[in-house]
Amino acid sequence: MTISKSSLSSIPTCYATVSIGTPDTPLDQKLSAIAEAGFQGIELGFPDLLSFASKNYNKQVDPQDYDTLCDAGRKVAIMVEDAGLPIVMLQPFSNFEGWEEGSEGREDAFRRARGWIRIMQAVGTDMLQVVLTPTHPHSHFPKKNKTTHTHTHTLKLQKQQVGSTDSPHALPSLDALASDLRALCDLLSPHKFRLAYENWCWATHAPDWTDIWTTVQKVDRPNIGLCLDTFQTAGGEWADPTTASGLIERPESGGQDEGLGERFRGSLRALAEMVPQEKIFILQVSDAYRPREPLDAGADEQGLRPRARWSSCLRPVPFAGGYLPVVEVAKAVLGTGFRGWFSMEVFDGGPEGGDHEWKDLKGYATKAMKAHERLLQQAADS
Protein backbone atom coordinates (compact mmCIF):
# COMPACT_ATOMS: atom_id res chain seq x y z
CA MET A 1 0.00 0.00 0.00
CA THR A 2 1.31 3.45 -0.96
CA ILE A 3 1.52 5.82 1.99
CA SER A 4 0.77 9.27 0.64
CA LYS A 5 1.54 12.42 2.62
CA SER A 6 -2.00 13.64 2.11
CA SER A 7 -3.37 10.49 3.79
CA LEU A 8 -1.30 11.23 6.91
CA SER A 9 -2.48 14.80 7.41
CA SER A 10 -5.50 13.76 9.46
CA ILE A 11 -3.74 11.35 11.83
CA PRO A 12 -4.70 12.41 15.38
CA THR A 13 -1.94 12.98 17.93
CA CYS A 14 -1.94 11.83 21.52
CA TYR A 15 0.45 12.04 24.48
CA ALA A 16 0.62 9.75 27.52
CA THR A 17 0.46 11.68 30.80
CA VAL A 18 2.96 9.26 32.38
CA SER A 19 5.49 10.37 29.77
CA ILE A 20 5.89 13.95 30.93
CA GLY A 21 6.87 15.14 34.39
CA THR A 22 6.52 12.70 37.28
CA PRO A 23 3.49 11.43 39.21
CA ASP A 24 4.07 14.39 41.54
CA THR A 25 3.82 16.94 38.71
CA PRO A 26 0.40 18.62 38.93
CA LEU A 27 -1.89 17.18 36.30
CA ASP A 28 -3.06 20.59 35.13
CA GLN A 29 0.56 21.49 34.28
CA LYS A 30 0.95 18.31 32.24
CA LEU A 31 -2.29 18.97 30.36
CA SER A 32 -1.31 22.57 29.65
CA ALA A 33 2.08 21.55 28.21
CA ILE A 34 0.55 18.79 26.07
CA ALA A 35 -2.20 21.05 24.73
CA GLU A 36 0.14 23.97 24.01
CA ALA A 37 2.41 21.66 22.00
CA GLY A 38 -0.52 20.87 19.71
CA PHE A 39 -1.49 17.37 20.76
CA GLN A 40 -5.15 16.46 20.34
CA GLY A 41 -5.67 13.93 23.12
CA ILE A 42 -4.08 12.08 26.02
CA GLU A 43 -3.61 8.63 27.39
CA LEU A 44 -4.51 9.03 31.06
CA GLY A 45 -2.03 7.10 33.18
CA PHE A 46 -3.44 5.51 36.31
CA PRO A 47 -0.49 6.79 38.40
CA ASP A 48 -1.48 10.35 37.44
CA LEU A 49 -5.10 9.79 38.44
CA LEU A 50 -3.96 8.23 41.72
CA SER A 51 -1.64 11.16 42.42
CA PHE A 52 -4.34 13.71 41.52
CA ALA A 53 -6.83 12.00 43.83
CA SER A 54 -4.34 11.81 46.71
CA LYS A 55 -3.50 15.52 46.42
CA ASN A 56 -7.13 16.57 46.14
CA TYR A 57 -8.28 14.52 49.10
CA ASN A 58 -5.21 15.16 51.22
CA LYS A 59 -4.61 11.47 51.83
CA GLN A 60 -2.92 8.50 50.23
CA VAL A 61 -5.70 7.09 48.08
CA ASP A 62 -5.71 3.31 47.76
CA PRO A 63 -5.53 2.02 44.16
CA GLN A 64 -8.78 0.15 44.77
CA ASP A 65 -10.70 2.99 46.42
CA TYR A 66 -12.92 3.33 43.37
CA ASP A 67 -15.42 5.71 44.95
CA THR A 68 -12.68 8.27 45.55
CA LEU A 69 -10.97 7.60 42.23
CA CYS A 70 -14.22 8.03 40.33
CA ASP A 71 -14.96 11.29 42.11
CA ALA A 72 -11.45 12.47 41.19
CA GLY A 73 -12.01 11.17 37.68
CA ARG A 74 -15.05 13.37 37.21
CA LYS A 75 -12.90 16.36 38.13
CA VAL A 76 -10.27 15.21 35.62
CA ALA A 77 -12.98 14.95 32.95
CA ILE A 78 -13.73 18.65 33.43
CA MET A 79 -10.02 19.52 33.28
CA VAL A 80 -9.40 17.69 30.01
CA GLU A 81 -12.50 19.22 28.46
CA ASP A 82 -11.25 22.68 29.39
CA ALA A 83 -7.83 21.79 27.90
CA GLY A 84 -9.37 20.43 24.70
CA LEU A 85 -7.74 17.03 25.27
CA PRO A 86 -10.10 14.06 25.16
CA ILE A 87 -8.92 10.98 27.02
CA VAL A 88 -8.20 8.50 24.26
CA MET A 89 -7.32 5.64 26.60
CA LEU A 90 -6.95 4.78 30.28
CA GLN A 91 -3.72 2.86 30.88
CA PRO A 92 -2.26 0.44 31.86
CA PHE A 93 -4.50 -2.33 33.21
CA SER A 94 -2.23 -5.28 33.93
CA ASN A 95 -1.99 -8.63 35.71
CA PHE A 96 -5.49 -9.57 34.58
CA GLU A 97 -5.33 -12.71 32.46
CA GLY A 98 -4.05 -16.16 33.40
CA TRP A 99 -5.09 -16.59 37.03
CA GLU A 100 -6.26 -20.00 38.18
CA GLU A 101 -10.00 -20.56 38.52
CA GLY A 102 -11.11 -19.86 42.08
CA SER A 103 -7.86 -18.14 43.06
CA GLU A 104 -7.66 -14.94 45.07
CA GLY A 105 -5.74 -13.40 42.20
CA ARG A 106 -8.54 -14.10 39.73
CA GLU A 107 -11.12 -12.64 42.09
CA ASP A 108 -8.98 -9.53 42.49
CA ALA A 109 -8.46 -9.22 38.72
CA PHE A 110 -12.18 -9.12 38.00
CA ARG A 111 -12.81 -6.80 40.95
CA ARG A 112 -10.22 -4.42 39.52
CA ALA A 113 -11.74 -4.72 36.04
CA ARG A 114 -15.13 -3.60 37.33
CA GLY A 115 -13.47 -0.76 39.23
CA TRP A 116 -11.57 0.44 36.17
CA ILE A 117 -14.76 0.37 34.11
CA ARG A 118 -16.26 2.74 36.67
CA ILE A 119 -13.20 4.97 36.29
CA MET A 120 -13.58 4.93 32.50
CA GLN A 121 -17.16 6.12 32.89
CA ALA A 122 -16.06 8.86 35.28
CA VAL A 123 -13.26 10.26 33.14
CA GLY A 124 -15.12 9.85 29.86
CA THR A 125 -12.99 7.46 27.83
CA ASP A 126 -14.05 4.43 25.82
CA MET A 127 -10.74 2.56 25.55
CA LEU A 128 -8.80 0.52 28.12
CA GLN A 129 -5.21 -0.48 27.53
CA VAL A 130 -4.54 -4.00 28.76
CA VAL A 131 -0.88 -4.98 28.85
CA LEU A 132 0.04 -8.61 28.44
CA THR A 133 1.00 -10.12 31.77
CA PRO A 134 4.77 -10.56 31.32
CA THR A 135 5.04 -13.84 33.21
CA HIS A 136 2.67 -16.28 34.83
CA PRO A 137 1.18 -14.64 37.94
CA HIS A 138 -0.11 -17.58 39.94
CA SER A 139 2.28 -17.45 42.89
CA HIS A 140 2.71 -13.68 42.96
CA PHE A 141 -0.63 -12.18 43.92
CA PRO A 142 -0.08 -8.42 44.40
CA LYS A 143 -1.00 -6.96 47.77
CA LYS A 144 -3.89 -4.50 47.67
CA ASN A 145 -2.02 -1.63 49.26
CA LYS A 146 0.82 -1.67 46.77
CA THR A 147 0.68 -0.15 43.30
CA THR A 148 1.88 -3.39 41.74
CA HIS A 149 -0.79 -3.37 39.05
CA THR A 150 -0.07 0.11 37.75
CA HIS A 151 2.47 1.16 35.15
CA THR A 152 4.58 4.26 35.65
CA HIS A 153 7.52 5.97 34.07
CA THR A 154 9.65 5.78 37.21
CA LEU A 155 12.02 2.85 37.58
CA LYS A 156 10.94 2.17 41.15
CA LEU A 157 7.24 1.72 40.41
CA GLN A 158 7.90 -0.24 37.26
CA LYS A 159 10.10 -2.62 39.23
CA GLN A 160 7.27 -3.13 41.71
CA GLN A 161 4.79 -3.84 38.95
CA VAL A 162 6.74 -6.21 36.74
CA GLY A 163 8.52 -7.97 39.58
CA SER A 164 5.19 -8.90 41.12
CA THR A 165 4.41 -11.26 38.24
CA ASP A 166 7.85 -12.71 37.62
CA SER A 167 7.26 -16.42 38.15
CA PRO A 168 8.87 -19.60 36.80
CA HIS A 169 5.63 -21.60 37.09
CA ALA A 170 3.88 -23.25 34.16
CA LEU A 171 2.24 -20.81 31.78
CA PRO A 172 -1.51 -20.75 31.13
CA SER A 173 -2.70 -21.92 27.75
CA LEU A 174 -3.63 -19.58 24.92
CA ASP A 175 -7.22 -20.78 25.32
CA ALA A 176 -7.20 -19.77 28.99
CA LEU A 177 -5.73 -16.34 28.25
CA ALA A 178 -8.22 -15.76 25.44
CA SER A 179 -11.08 -16.84 27.66
CA ASP A 180 -10.12 -14.31 30.32
CA LEU A 181 -9.80 -11.51 27.77
CA ARG A 182 -13.10 -12.52 26.19
CA ALA A 183 -14.73 -12.16 29.62
CA LEU A 184 -13.18 -8.71 30.00
CA CYS A 185 -14.44 -7.69 26.55
CA ASP A 186 -17.90 -8.80 27.57
CA LEU A 187 -17.71 -6.65 30.72
CA LEU A 188 -16.71 -3.66 28.56
CA SER A 189 -19.19 -4.24 25.76
CA PRO A 190 -22.43 -3.00 27.42
CA HIS A 191 -20.71 0.38 27.89
CA LYS A 192 -19.46 0.41 24.28
CA PHE A 193 -15.91 0.29 25.63
CA ARG A 194 -12.94 -1.17 23.76
CA LEU A 195 -9.86 -3.13 24.87
CA ALA A 196 -6.46 -2.29 23.35
CA TYR A 197 -4.09 -5.22 23.97
CA GLU A 198 -0.33 -4.59 24.10
CA ASN A 199 2.65 -6.93 24.22
CA TRP A 200 5.72 -6.27 26.33
CA CYS A 201 8.95 -7.31 24.63
CA TRP A 202 10.43 -8.70 27.86
CA ALA A 203 7.55 -11.13 28.45
CA THR A 204 8.48 -14.80 28.76
CA HIS A 205 5.47 -15.69 26.65
CA ALA A 206 3.90 -13.76 23.77
CA PRO A 207 6.51 -10.98 23.53
CA ASP A 208 5.88 -10.09 19.86
CA TRP A 209 3.06 -8.46 17.91
CA THR A 210 2.32 -11.80 16.25
CA ASP A 211 1.61 -13.34 19.64
CA ILE A 212 -0.94 -10.76 20.71
CA TRP A 213 -2.51 -10.76 17.24
CA THR A 214 -3.01 -14.51 17.58
CA THR A 215 -4.59 -13.93 20.99
CA VAL A 216 -6.85 -11.16 19.72
CA GLN A 217 -8.07 -13.43 16.92
CA LYS A 218 -8.71 -16.18 19.46
CA VAL A 219 -10.72 -13.82 21.67
CA ASP A 220 -12.94 -13.10 18.68
CA ARG A 221 -14.74 -10.02 20.00
CA PRO A 222 -15.34 -6.83 18.00
CA ASN A 223 -14.24 -4.59 20.88
CA ILE A 224 -10.69 -5.96 21.20
CA GLY A 225 -7.80 -4.74 19.07
CA LEU A 226 -4.09 -4.08 19.15
CA CYS A 227 -2.13 -1.44 20.96
CA LEU A 228 1.04 -1.54 18.87
CA ASP A 229 4.23 0.13 20.05
CA THR A 230 7.36 1.01 18.09
CA PHE A 231 9.59 0.22 21.07
CA GLN A 232 7.96 -3.09 21.93
CA THR A 233 8.19 -4.23 18.30
CA ALA A 234 11.71 -3.09 17.38
CA GLY A 235 13.05 -3.53 20.92
CA GLY A 236 12.00 -7.16 20.98
CA GLU A 237 12.57 -8.35 17.42
CA TRP A 238 15.58 -6.30 16.32
CA ALA A 239 17.42 -4.77 19.29
CA ASP A 240 18.99 -6.21 22.42
CA PRO A 241 20.30 -4.00 25.26
CA THR A 242 22.59 -6.76 26.55
CA THR A 243 24.93 -6.77 23.53
CA ALA A 244 27.68 -4.32 22.62
CA SER A 245 26.10 -3.71 19.23
CA GLY A 246 22.66 -3.13 20.72
CA LEU A 247 21.30 -5.69 18.26
CA ILE A 248 20.15 -9.27 18.63
CA GLU A 249 23.22 -11.44 18.12
CA ARG A 250 24.00 -15.12 17.66
CA PRO A 251 26.84 -16.13 20.01
CA GLU A 252 27.33 -19.38 18.13
CA SER A 253 28.07 -17.34 14.97
CA GLY A 254 30.61 -15.10 16.60
CA GLY A 255 28.02 -12.52 17.57
CA GLN A 256 26.76 -11.11 14.29
CA ASP A 257 23.30 -12.21 13.15
CA GLU A 258 23.40 -11.77 9.39
CA GLY A 259 19.75 -12.73 8.97
CA LEU A 260 18.43 -10.26 11.55
CA GLY A 261 17.55 -7.48 9.14
CA GLU A 262 15.68 -9.71 6.72
CA ARG A 263 13.75 -11.46 9.52
CA PHE A 264 12.71 -8.12 10.97
CA ARG A 265 11.67 -6.77 7.58
CA GLY A 266 9.71 -9.96 7.05
CA SER A 267 7.92 -9.47 10.34
CA LEU A 268 6.97 -5.92 9.37
CA ARG A 269 5.75 -7.07 5.95
CA ALA A 270 3.59 -9.66 7.66
CA LEU A 271 2.15 -7.03 9.99
CA ALA A 272 1.22 -4.79 7.06
CA GLU A 273 -0.36 -7.70 5.17
CA MET A 274 -2.04 -9.67 7.96
CA VAL A 275 -3.58 -7.19 10.39
CA PRO A 276 -6.76 -5.38 9.31
CA GLN A 277 -6.54 -1.66 9.93
CA GLU A 278 -9.70 -1.69 12.06
CA LYS A 279 -8.07 -4.08 14.52
CA ILE A 280 -5.31 -1.59 15.34
CA PHE A 281 -6.70 0.77 17.96
CA ILE A 282 -3.61 2.91 18.65
CA LEU A 283 0.12 3.12 17.88
CA GLN A 284 2.41 4.17 20.71
CA VAL A 285 5.64 5.80 19.62
CA SER A 286 9.07 5.96 21.24
CA ASP A 287 12.68 5.25 20.39
CA ALA A 288 15.42 3.83 22.63
CA TYR A 289 18.95 4.82 23.53
CA ARG A 290 21.64 2.22 23.05
CA PRO A 291 22.94 1.60 26.59
CA ARG A 292 26.43 3.01 27.18
CA GLU A 293 27.38 -0.39 28.54
CA PRO A 294 25.50 -3.60 27.73
CA LEU A 295 22.95 -4.39 30.41
CA ASP A 296 23.41 -7.49 32.51
CA ALA A 297 21.50 -10.35 30.89
CA GLY A 298 19.93 -11.53 34.13
CA ALA A 299 17.06 -10.11 36.13
CA ASP A 300 17.94 -7.49 38.72
CA GLU A 301 17.21 -7.70 42.44
CA GLN A 302 13.62 -6.62 41.77
CA GLY A 303 13.10 -9.25 39.11
CA LEU A 304 13.26 -6.85 36.15
CA ARG A 305 14.69 -8.38 33.00
CA PRO A 306 17.07 -6.28 30.86
CA ARG A 307 14.49 -5.15 28.31
CA ALA A 308 12.18 -4.07 31.13
CA ARG A 309 14.98 -2.02 32.71
CA TRP A 310 15.76 -0.55 29.30
CA SER A 311 12.11 0.32 28.76
CA SER A 312 11.71 2.12 32.06
CA CYS A 313 14.13 5.02 31.51
CA LEU A 314 15.89 4.82 28.12
CA ARG A 315 13.01 5.59 25.74
CA PRO A 316 13.20 9.07 24.18
CA VAL A 317 11.08 10.55 21.42
CA PRO A 318 12.23 9.59 17.91
CA PHE A 319 15.18 11.44 16.35
CA ALA A 320 16.61 12.40 19.75
CA GLY A 321 19.59 10.08 20.07
CA GLY A 322 17.88 6.69 19.86
CA TYR A 323 18.70 3.97 17.34
CA LEU A 324 15.60 1.87 16.78
CA PRO A 325 14.04 1.60 13.29
CA VAL A 326 10.98 3.57 14.41
CA VAL A 327 10.17 4.83 10.93
CA GLU A 328 10.12 1.30 9.54
CA VAL A 329 7.70 0.13 12.24
CA ALA A 330 5.45 3.13 11.64
CA LYS A 331 5.46 2.45 7.89
CA ALA A 332 4.38 -1.15 8.49
CA VAL A 333 1.49 -0.02 10.68
CA LEU A 334 0.47 2.63 8.16
CA GLY A 335 0.77 -0.03 5.46
CA THR A 336 -2.28 -1.74 6.95
CA GLY A 337 -4.30 1.37 6.13
CA PHE A 338 -4.38 2.48 9.77
CA ARG A 339 -4.74 6.24 10.18
CA GLY A 340 -5.78 6.36 13.81
CA TRP A 341 -4.15 7.69 16.97
CA PHE A 342 -0.36 8.06 17.13
CA SER A 343 0.54 8.43 20.80
CA MET A 344 3.86 9.47 22.31
CA GLU A 345 4.64 7.14 25.21
CA VAL A 346 8.23 7.81 26.25
CA PHE A 347 10.25 7.18 29.40
CA ASP A 348 13.24 9.42 28.91
CA GLY A 349 15.99 9.45 31.52
CA GLY A 350 18.56 10.61 28.98
CA PRO A 351 21.33 8.43 27.53
CA GLU A 352 22.46 7.55 31.05
CA GLY A 353 18.97 6.58 32.20
CA GLY A 354 18.98 8.99 35.13
CA ASP A 355 16.20 11.09 36.61
CA HIS A 356 14.78 13.78 34.35
CA GLU A 357 14.48 17.16 36.11
CA TRP A 358 11.50 18.25 33.97
CA LYS A 359 12.21 21.98 34.13
CA ASP A 360 10.45 22.62 30.81
CA LEU A 361 7.34 20.51 30.28
CA LYS A 362 6.12 22.53 27.31
CA GLY A 363 9.55 22.39 25.68
CA TYR A 364 9.65 18.61 25.92
CA ALA A 365 6.09 18.22 24.63
CA THR A 366 6.93 20.53 21.72
CA LYS A 367 9.98 18.42 20.96
CA ALA A 368 7.72 15.37 20.91
CA MET A 369 5.32 17.04 18.48
CA LYS A 370 8.17 17.92 16.14
CA ALA A 371 9.32 14.30 16.31
CA HIS A 372 5.80 13.16 15.43
CA GLU A 373 5.70 15.46 12.41
CA ARG A 374 9.11 14.28 11.24
CA LEU A 375 8.09 10.65 11.71
CA LEU A 376 5.10 11.08 9.42
CA GLN A 377 7.21 12.91 6.83
CA GLN A 378 9.72 10.07 6.73
CA ALA A 379 7.06 7.39 6.73
CA ALA A 380 5.33 8.79 3.64
CA ASP A 381 6.15 7.33 0.23
CA SER A 382 5.15 10.43 -1.70
Secondary structure, 3 states (H helix, E strand, C coil): CCCCHHHHCCCCEEEEHHHCCCCCCCHHHHHHHHHHCCCCEEEEEHHHHHHHHHHHHCCCCCCCCHHHHHHHHHHHHHHHHHHCCCEEEEEEECCCCCCCCCCHHHHHHHHHHHHHHHHHHHHCCCEEEEECCCCCCCCCCCCCCCCCCCCCCCHHHHHHHHHCCCCCCCCCCHHHHHHHHHHHHHHHHHHCCEEEEECCCCCCCCCCHHHHHHHHHHHCCCCEEEEEEHHHHHHHHCECCCCCCCECCEHHHCECCCCHHHHHHHHHHHHHHHCCHHHEEEEEECCCCCCCCCCCCCCCCCCCCHHHHHHHHEECCCCCCCCCCHHHHHHHHHCCCCCCCEEECCEECCCCCCCCCCCCHHHHHHHHHHHHHHHHHHHCCC
